Amino acid sequence: MNRKKSVYPLQPPRERGTWRAFALALVMHVLLGLFLYHGIHWQNSTPAGAEAEIWTDISPTPAPTPPPPAPPVRVEPAPPVDQEQADIALQEKKRKQQEAARAAELAEVQRQKALKEQQEQERRQAELAAQKAAAAQKLKQEQAEKLREQQEQQQQKQAQLKKQEQEKQAQLKQQQEAQQKAEADKAAKAKAAAAQQQAKQKLEQERRARLAQLQGMAGQGEGGNGLAKSGTGSGSGGTAASPGYADKVRRRVRPNIIWAGETAGLETIVSVHCAPDGQVLSASIQKGSGNAQWDQAALNAVNASNPMPLDTNGRAPATFLITLRPAG
């Protein structure tokens, strides 16, 4: 036994239930044959005739003699169906049913697959549409954010420019106010200085007038007239002045002339009264130039030249005339 098993190791296993399947197949074939036989016999049977009676009001007439009935047609029974052909037909029918079922199942699978693919495609399209909508919304939001930032930057820039302009206007206003204040202070100082200078000149003139009066009185006591000597040259002293005294006076007065106006045709003669030590007792316009401002500038220059230079004898002339012209 062991040897046979080693020689035939691949012997197929013995099937079970073969007789039972054969018996069931035989029973099915018998039932099929009975069904076919009774079906054919039922179809070949002669149908029974129907009878009906008709009554009318017409006078009775002799009824015609009915024709004799036709003899029944004998139907030959169908030849018995071969059992093998019936099995083949049954198997063919089962095969067709199975093929139809498989085709239907395959069609259903294909339909389900197509439906699934369609649903997947619709899902993908919906996702793509959602992605596009989200991208468009995001782009719209980014553009709106960018526009808002640009507007904010522009507003900030405008605010800065406005602030700078306001600061510039404030600084300009402050500068103008400071300049106006400085000009006002300067004018006030100039006015005060002019008033002070005028007061000083007035006091000086009064002092010189008194001094001249005292000197005149002293000259008269000595038998001479100190005011009788008056010079007539440009910057010249009196008749008692030396020839070089006029240049001394000119060099003393000219640096004190302050004039920025017209120079053509202006000439002023100033009469000067001095003390022996050169102190200017008084100064007045002997002959004006026709320009009051220039005449005043010439008079201011003479007063600013106090004291006058002394002559060669160590004394200043009591009275002399100075002719002044603007430097041109």
C-alpha positions in Angstrom: 0.0 0.0 0.0 2.8 2.3 0.8 4.4 1.6 -2.5 1.2 2.4 -4.5 0.9 5.6 -2.6 4.4 6.6 -3.5 3.8 5.8 -7.2 0.5 7.7 -7.4 0.8 10.5 -5.0 -1.5 12.8 -7.0 -4.7 10.6 -7.2 -7.8 12.9 -7.1 -10.1 12.5 -4.1 -13.3 10.4 -4.5 -16.4 12.5 -5.0 -19.3 12.1 -2.6 -23.1 12.4 -3.4 -22.9 11.2 -7.0 -25.8 8.7 -6.7 -28.0 11.2 -4.9 -27.5 13.7 -7.7 -28.2 11.1 -10.4 -31.4 10.1 -8.6 -32.6 13.7 -8.4 -31.8 14.2 -12.1 -33.8 11.1 -13.0 -36.8 12.3 -11.0 -36.6 15.6 -12.7 -36.6 14.0 -16.1 -39.6 11.9 -15.3 -41.6 14.9 -14.1 -40.6 16.8 -17.2 -41.8 13.9 -19.5 -45.2 13.7 -17.7 -45.6 17.5 -18.0 -44.9 17.4 -21.7 -47.2 14.5 -22.3 -50.2 16.0 -20.5 -49.6 19.3 -22.2 -49.7 17.8 -25.7 -52.7 15.6 -24.8 -54.7 18.6 -23.6 -54.0 20.6 -26.7 -55.2 17.7 -29.0 -58.6 17.1 -27.3 -61.7 18.0 -29.3 -63.6 20.9 -27.9 -67.3 20.3 -27.0 -69.9 22.0 -29.1 -72.3 24.6 -27.7 -76.1 24.6 -28.3 -78.6 27.6 -28.2 -82.4 28.0 -28.7 -83.9 31.1 -30.3 -87.6 32.0 -29.9 -89.4 34.6 -32.1 -93.0 35.9 -32.6 -93.1 34.8 -36.3 -95.5 32.1 -37.2 -94.1 28.7 -36.9 -92.5 27.4 -40.0 -91.0 24.1 -40.6 -87.4 24.1 -39.4 -84.8 23.1 -41.9 -83.0 19.9 -41.4 -79.5 20.6 -39.9 -76.6 19.1 -41.8 -74.9 16.2 -40.3 -71.9 17.0 -38.1 -68.5 16.6 -39.5 -66.5 13.7 -38.4 -63.8 14.6 -35.8 -60.3 14.9 -37.0 -57.9 12.5 -35.5 -54.8 14.1 -34.1 -51.8 12.0 -34.1 -50.0 12.1 -30.8 -46.7 13.9 -30.8 -43.7 11.6 -30.9 -42.1 11.1 -27.6 -39.3 13.6 -26.9 -36.0 12.1 -26.6 -34.8 12.4 -23.0 -31.3 13.4 -24.0 -32.6 16.2 -26.2 -34.7 17.4 -23.3 -31.7 17.4 -21.0 -29.7 19.3 -23.6 -32.5 21.8 -24.0 -32.8 22.2 -20.3 -29.1 22.6 -19.9 -29.1 25.1 -22.8 -31.9 27.0 -21.1 -30.1 27.0 -17.8 -26.9 28.1 -19.6 -28.8 30.9 -21.3 -30.4 31.9 -18.0 -27.0 31.8 -16.3 -25.5 33.8 -19.2 -28.4 36.3 -19.0 -27.9 36.5 -15.2 -24.2 37.0 -15.6 -24.8 39.6 -18.4 -27.3 41.3 -16.1 -24.9 41.1 -13.2 -22.1 42.4 -15.5 -24.4 45.1 -16.8 -25.3 46.0 -13.2 -21.6 46.0 -12.2 -20.8 48.2 -15.2 -23.8 50.5 -14.4 -22.6 50.7 -10.8 -19.1 51.4 -12.0 -20.2 54.0 -14.5 -22.4 55.5 -11.8 -19.5 55.5 -9.3 -17.2 57.1 -12.0 -19.9 59.6 -12.7 -20.3 60.4 -9.0 -16.5 60.6 -8.7 -16.3 62.9 -11.7 -19.1 65.1 -10.3 -17.3 65.1 -6.9 -14.0 66.1 -8.6 -15.8 68.8 -10.6 -17.5 70.0 -7.4 -14.2 70.0 -5.6 -12.5 71.8 -8.6 -15.4 74.3 -8.7 -15.1 74.8 -4.9 -11.3 75.3 -5.2 -11.7 77.8 -8.0 -14.4 79.6 -6.0 -12.1 79.6 -3.0 -9.2 80.8 -5.1 -11.3 83.5 -6.6 -12.6 84.6 -3.2 -9.0 84.6 -1.8 -7.8 86.6 -4.7 -10.7 89.0 -4.2 -9.9 89.3 -0.5 -6.2 89.8 -1.3 -7.0 92.5 -3.8 -9.4 94.2 -1.3 -6.8 94.0 1.4 -4.1 95.4 -1.0 -6.5 98.3 -2.0 -7.3 99.0 1.7 -3.5 99.1 2.5 -2.9 101.4 -0.4 -5.7 103.7 0.7 -4.4 103.7 4.3 -0.9 104.4 3.1 -2.2 107.2 0.9 -4.3 108.6 3.8 -1.2 108.4 6.1 0.9 110.1 3.5 -1.7 112.9 3.0 -1.9 113.3 6.8 1.9 113.5 7.0 1.9 116.1 4.2 -0.8 118.0 5.9 0.9 117.9 9.2 4.2 119.0 7.6 2.4 121.8 5.8 0.8 122.9 9.1 4.1 122.8 10.9 5.7 124.7 8.0 2.9 127.3 8.2 3.3 127.5 12.0 7.1 128.0 11.7 6.6 130.6 9.0 4.1 132.3 11.1 6.4 132.2 14.1 9.2 133.5 11.9 7.0 136.3 10.6 5.9 137.1 14.2 9.5 137.0 15.4 10.6 139.2 12.5 7.8 141.6 13.1 8.6 141.7 16.8 12.3 142.1 16.0 11.5 144.9 13.5 9.1 146.5 16.1 11.8 146.2 18.8 14.4 147.6 16.4 12.1 150.4 15.4 11.3 151.1 19.1 15.0 151.0 19.9 15.8 153.3 17.0 13.0 155.6 18.0 14.2 155.6 21.6 17.8 156.1 20.5 16.7 158.9 18.2 14.7 160.5 21.0 17.6 160.0 23.4 20.0 161.5 20.8 17.7 164.4 20.2 17.4 165.0 23.9 21.2 164.7 24.3 21.8 167.0 21.4 19.3 169.5 22.8 21.0 169.3 26.2 24.4 169.6 24.5 23.2 172.6 22.4 21.9 174.3 25.5 25.2 173.6 27.3 27.2 174.9 24.3 24.9 178.0 24.0 25.5 178.8 27.7 29.2 178.1 27.3 29.4 180.3 24.2 27.5 183.0 26.0 30.0 182.8 28.8 32.9 182.9 26.4 31.3 185.9 24.6 31.0 187.7 27.7 34.6 186.9 28.6 35.8 188.2 25.1 33.8 191.4 25.5 35.4 191.9 28.9 38.8 191.7 27.2 37.8 194.1 24.4 37.4 191.6 21.5 34.5 189.8 19.7 35.1 186.0 19.7 32.2 185.2 17.4 33.3 187.7 14.7 35.7 185.3 13.2 33.8 183.1 10.9 35.3 180.9 8.1 33.8 180.7 4.6 35.8 177.8 3.0 34.8 174.1 2.8 35.6 172.8 6.2 37.6 176.0 6.9 37.9 177.7 10.2 37.7 181.4 10.8 40.1 184.0 9.6 42.4 183.1 12.4 42.5 179.4 11.4 45.6 178.0 9.9 45.6 176.8 6.3 45.7 173.1 7.2 42.8 173.3 9.7 40.2 172.7 7.0 41.7 169.3 6.1 41.6 168.3 9.8 37.9 169.2 10.0 37.2 167.3 6.8 39.0 164.2 8.0 37.1 164.3 11.3 33.5 164.8 9.9 33.5 162.7 6.7 33.7 159.2 8.4 30.6 160.2 10.4 28.5 160.9 7.3 25.7 158.2 7.0 23.9 158.6 3.7 22.5 156.0 1.2 20.3 158.2 -0.9 20.9 160.3 -4.0 24.2 162.2 -4.2 23.9 164.4 -7.3 23.6 168.2 -6.6 23.5 168.0 -2.8 25.6 170.5 -0.8 25.0 171.8 2.7 26.8 174.5 4.7 26.8 174.0 8.4 27.7 176.7 10.9 29.7 175.4 13.9 30.4 177.2 17.2 33.2 175.6 19.3 34.8 176.0 22.6 38.6 176.6 22.7 39.1 172.9 23.6 37.2 171.8 20.5 33.8 170.9 22.1 31.0 171.7 19.7 28.7 174.2 21.4 26.2 174.4 18.6 25.7 173.5 15.0 23.1 174.7 12.5 22.3 174.7 8.8 23.7 177.8 7.3 22.6 176.9 3.8 20.4 173.9 3.0 20.6 171.6 -0.1 16.9 171.3 -0.6 16.9 167.7 0.7 15.9 167.8 4.4 17.1 164.3 5.0 20.6 165.0 3.6 20.7 168.2 5.6 19.9 166.3 8.8 22.5 163.6 7.9 25.1 166.4 7.5 24.1 168.0 10.8 24.3 164.6 12.6 27.8 164.0 11.1 29.0 167.3 12.5 27.5 166.6 16.0 29.0 163.1 15.9 32.5 164.6 15.2 32.6 166.3 18.7 35.2 167.4 19.7 36.6 169.2 16.7 40.3 169.1 16.1 42.5 171.8 17.6 44.4 174.3 15.4 48.2 174.8 15.4 47.9 177.3 18.3 46.3 174.6 20.5 42.8 176.2 20.3 39.8 175.5 18.1 38.2 178.4 16.2 35.2 179.8 17.9 33.1 179.9 14.8 33.6 178.4 11.3 31.6 177.0 8.4 31.7 173.5 7.0 30.6 172.7 3.4 29.5 169.0 3.1 28.6 167.0 0.1 27.7 163.2 -0.1 30.5 160.9 -1.2 29.8 160.0 -4.7 
